[in-house]
Amino acid sequence: MNISRALSLFFALVVIMLVIGIAELYLLELFDLPENGYQHGFGIISWITPFLGYGLIFYFSKFRPDLKMVPFKLNSLRPETLLYILLIAIGLEFLDRPLYDFKRIWNFLSLGNAEPYYLPEADIFIIYTGVFAICLAPLFEELFFRKFLFGKLLSRYSTTTSILVSSLCFSLFHLPSFRNLLPTFIFGVIACLLYKKTKNILYTIILHVLVNFLWFTLQFWGGDFYNWIFELQFNSIYWMLFLFGGGLTYFALQRIFRIGRKQP
């Protein structure tokens, strides 16, 4: 696969999901649903749209995941590697914090104050959001952006080029959340390196699940954590946590690479 085809498939995926999502919302509006029913309907749409979008892209691109290999890949998972993947997920939470806090940091430096963190109120839609973010999104996104796009590009281009193209697409896929662009790009790079080294997409899926699980739990129930972060007021401890996150992520990746070199 060349780069232009990879980008074409990516943009096709975005367009297909937008069209399907808009059509589903239009159909939903035709029913006079109460607020509770509308939230359920919107939640179901958030599941159906990626199923249809990724399914169509996989079908037309002739990408067929080899389900017969799943038991073998599961049995080949190493507890030591899984432990380091957990450390990467924790490290990324601290490494990405200044990227998410960029506007707060700017306001604090220029105006002397910053807005506190906002935690959205829990409602029915949170259940749908959590299931999608923790269970469905990691599966679909890792199969498409890592196993398919990155894997196909790697057969034609260098590792660096393949990682950059795949990670850029993965990052742009998370628009219009601009503050999420750099964190998702960093995650994409790490996931590509992990997949290339282990040759097991289950490891990147598990990492994706853990990262999204941390994000989801902190987003809705992490009040104490965010209060503690905000009280630091971007002081030296705040930046030490950032360095700790980067160091922990790098350490865990290096340990995984060493495990790979020891394998026959």
HUFENJO-V288083 format. One record per pair of residues at least 12 apart in sequence whose ideal C-beta (glycine too) atoms are under 8 Angstrom apart, sorted by the first residue. I is the first residue (numbers start at 0). J is the second residue. D is the distance in whole Angstrom. If there is no record, write none. Layout:
i=I j=J d=D
i=I j=J d=D
This chain:
i=0 j=148 d=8
i=0 j=151 d=4
i=0 j=152 d=6
i=0 j=154 d=7
i=0 j=155 d=6
i=1 j=155 d=6
i=2 j=152 d=7
i=2 j=156 d=7
i=2 j=160 d=8
i=2 j=164 d=6
i=5 j=148 d=5
i=5 j=151 d=7
i=5 j=152 d=6
i=5 j=164 d=6
i=5 j=165 d=8
i=5 j=168 d=7
i=6 j=164 d=8
i=6 j=168 d=7
i=8 j=56 d=6
i=8 j=60 d=6
i=8 j=148 d=7
i=9 j=148 d=7
i=9 j=168 d=4
i=9 j=171 d=8
i=9 j=172 d=7
i=11 j=56 d=6
i=12 j=52 d=6
i=12 j=53 d=7
i=12 j=56 d=5
i=12 j=143 d=7
i=12 j=172 d=8
i=13 j=172 d=7
i=15 j=51 d=8
i=15 j=52 d=5
i=15 j=55 d=6
i=15 j=56 d=7
i=16 j=48 d=6
i=16 j=49 d=7
i=16 j=51 d=8
i=16 j=52 d=4
i=19 j=47 d=8
i=19 j=48 d=5
i=19 j=51 d=5
i=19 j=52 d=6
i=20 j=44 d=7
i=20 j=48 d=5
i=23 j=44 d=4
i=23 j=47 d=7
i=23 j=48 d=6
i=24 j=41 d=8
i=24 j=44 d=7
i=27 j=40 d=5
i=27 j=41 d=7
i=27 j=44 d=7
i=35 j=123 d=7
i=38 j=122 d=6
i=38 j=123 d=4
i=38 j=124 d=5
i=39 j=123 d=6
i=39 j=127 d=8
i=41 j=124 d=6
i=41 j=127 d=8
i=42 j=123 d=7
i=42 j=124 d=5
i=42 j=126 d=7
i=42 j=127 d=3
i=42 j=128 d=7
i=43 j=127 d=7
i=45 j=127 d=6
i=45 j=128 d=7
i=45 j=131 d=6
i=46 j=127 d=7
i=46 j=130 d=8
i=46 j=131 d=6
i=46 j=135 d=7
i=49 j=131 d=8
i=49 j=135 d=6
i=49 j=136 d=7
i=49 j=139 d=5
i=53 j=139 d=5
i=53 j=142 d=7
i=53 j=143 d=6
i=56 j=143 d=7
i=57 j=142 d=8
i=57 j=143 d=8
i=57 j=147 d=8
i=60 j=147 d=7
i=62 j=142 d=8
i=62 j=147 d=5
i=64 j=142 d=6
i=64 j=146 d=7
i=69 j=201 d=8
i=72 j=199 d=5
i=72 j=200 d=7
i=72 j=201 d=5
i=73 j=201 d=7
i=75 j=199 d=6
i=76 j=199 d=7
i=76 j=201 d=6
i=76 j=202 d=7
i=77 j=258 d=7
i=79 j=254 d=8
i=79 j=258 d=6
i=80 j=197 d=7
i=80 j=202 d=7
i=80 j=255 d=6
i=80 j=258 d=6
i=81 j=202 d=8
i=81 j=205 d=7
i=83 j=251 d=4
i=83 j=252 d=8
i=83 j=254 d=5
i=83 j=255 d=5
i=83 j=258 d=8
i=84 j=193 d=8
i=84 j=202 d=6
i=84 j=205 d=6
i=84 j=206 d=5
i=84 j=209 d=7
i=84 j=251 d=7
i=84 j=255 d=7
i=85 j=209 d=6
i=86 j=247 d=6
i=86 j=248 d=8
i=86 j=250 d=7
i=86 j=251 d=4
i=87 j=189 d=7
i=87 j=206 d=6
i=87 j=247 d=8
i=87 j=248 d=5
i=87 j=251 d=5
i=87 j=252 d=7
i=88 j=206 d=6
i=88 j=209 d=4
i=88 j=210 d=5
i=88 j=212 d=8
i=88 j=213 d=6
i=89 j=213 d=7
i=89 j=244 d=8
i=89 j=247 d=7
i=90 j=243 d=8
i=90 j=244 d=5
i=90 j=245 d=7
i=90 j=246 d=8
i=90 j=247 d=3
i=90 j=248 d=4
i=90 j=249 d=8
i=90 j=250 d=8
i=90 j=251 d=7
i=91 j=182 d=8
i=91 j=185 d=7
i=91 j=186 d=7
i=91 j=189 d=8
i=91 j=210 d=6
i=91 j=244 d=7
i=91 j=248 d=6
i=92 j=210 d=8
i=92 j=213 d=5
i=92 j=214 d=8
i=92 j=217 d=8
i=92 j=244 d=7
i=93 j=240 d=5
i=93 j=241 d=6
i=93 j=243 d=6
i=93 j=244 d=3
i=93 j=245 d=8
i=93 j=247 d=7
i=94 j=185 d=7
i=94 j=241 d=6
i=94 j=244 d=4
i=94 j=245 d=5
i=94 j=248 d=6
i=95 j=181 d=8
i=95 j=182 d=4
i=95 j=185 d=7
i=95 j=244 d=7
i=96 j=228 d=7
i=96 j=237 d=8
i=96 j=240 d=7
i=96 j=241 d=6
i=96 j=244 d=7
i=97 j=237 d=8
i=97 j=238 d=8
i=97 j=241 d=5
i=98 j=178 d=7
i=98 j=181 d=5
i=98 j=182 d=5
i=98 j=185 d=8
i=99 j=178 d=6
i=99 j=179 d=8
i=99 j=182 d=7
i=100 j=233 d=8
i=101 j=178 d=6
i=102 j=178 d=7
i=103 j=233 d=8
i=104 j=233 d=6
i=107 j=232 d=7
i=107 j=233 d=6
i=108 j=233 d=8
i=113 j=229 d=8
i=113 j=232 d=8
i=113 j=233 d=8
i=115 j=225 d=8
i=115 j=226 d=8
i=115 j=229 d=5
i=116 j=225 d=4
i=116 j=226 d=8
i=116 j=228 d=7
i=116 j=229 d=6
i=118 j=218 d=7
i=118 j=219 d=6
i=118 j=220 d=8
i=118 j=221 d=7
i=118 j=222 d=6
i=118 j=225 d=7
i=119 j=218 d=7
i=119 j=219 d=7
i=121 j=219 d=6
i=125 j=219 d=6
i=128 j=215 d=7
i=129 j=215 d=5
i=132 j=211 d=4
i=132 j=214 d=7
i=132 j=215 d=5
i=133 j=208 d=6
i=133 j=211 d=5
i=133 j=212 d=5
i=133 j=215 d=6
i=134 j=208 d=7
i=136 j=207 d=7
i=136 j=211 d=6
i=137 j=204 d=5
i=137 j=205 d=8
i=137 j=207 d=3
i=137 j=208 d=5
i=137 j=211 d=6
i=138 j=204 d=6
i=140 j=169 d=7
i=140 j=172 d=8
i=140 j=207 d=7
i=141 j=190 d=7
i=141 j=194 d=8
i=141 j=200 d=6
i=141 j=203 d=5
i=141 j=204 d=5
i=141 j=207 d=6
i=142 j=200 d=7
i=144 j=165 d=6
i=144 j=166 d=8
i=144 j=168 d=6
i=144 j=169 d=5
i=144 j=172 d=8
i=144 j=187 d=7
i=144 j=190 d=8
i=145 j=165 d=7
i=145 j=190 d=6
i=145 j=191 d=6
i=145 j=194 d=5
i=145 j=200 d=6
i=145 j=203 d=5
i=146 j=194 d=7
i=146 j=200 d=5
i=148 j=164 d=7
i=148 j=165 d=5
i=148 j=168 d=6
i=149 j=161 d=6
i=149 j=162 d=7
i=149 j=165 d=4
i=149 j=191 d=5
i=149 j=194 d=7
i=149 j=195 d=8
i=150 j=194 d=8
i=152 j=164 d=6
i=152 j=165 d=6
i=153 j=195 d=7
i=158 j=195 d=7
i=161 j=191 d=7
i=162 j=187 d=8
i=162 j=188 d=6
i=162 j=191 d=4
i=162 j=192 d=7
i=165 j=187 d=6
i=165 j=191 d=6
i=166 j=184 d=5
i=166 j=187 d=3
i=166 j=188 d=5
i=166 j=191 d=6
i=167 j=184 d=7
i=167 j=187 d=8
i=169 j=183 d=6
i=169 j=184 d=7
i=169 j=186 d=8
i=169 j=187 d=4
i=170 j=183 d=5
i=170 j=184 d=4
i=170 j=187 d=6
i=186 j=207 d=8
i=186 j=210 d=6
i=189 j=206 d=8
i=189 j=248 d=7
i=189 j=252 d=7
i=190 j=203 d=4
i=190 j=206 d=6
i=190 j=207 d=7
i=192 j=252 d=7
i=193 j=206 d=6
i=193 j=252 d=7
i=193 j=255 d=7
i=196 j=255 d=6
i=196 j=256 d=6
i=196 j=259 d=5
i=197 j=255 d=7
i=197 j=259 d=6
